[in-house]
Amino acid sequence: MGRFFVSYMIVLIPFLIVNGLLTALPVVEYNNTENLGIRIFTIPVEDTMYGMLNMLGVVTIMEQMKNKNHSIKSMHG
């Protein structure tokens, strides 16, 4: 999990830049009645959690597949 959070902090930099541009222009608009109303610059704070959960889901699935593949190889040879 430690490496995941370091990776997430690295990914967060371009995420904030791109999402900040999209919400500042405004290509994407958010209704504050539909979110917490807390923003990082122009980005709703929920977007950072959404991105983290997406990344965590992918990492979790990849780790499970890697472990399953490793145990199958161990059984067959």
Secondary structure as UniProt FT lines:
FT   HELIX           2..24
FT   TURN            25..26
FT   HELIX           32..34
FT   STRAND          39..40
FT   TURN            41..42
FT   STRAND          43..44
FT   HELIX           45..76
//
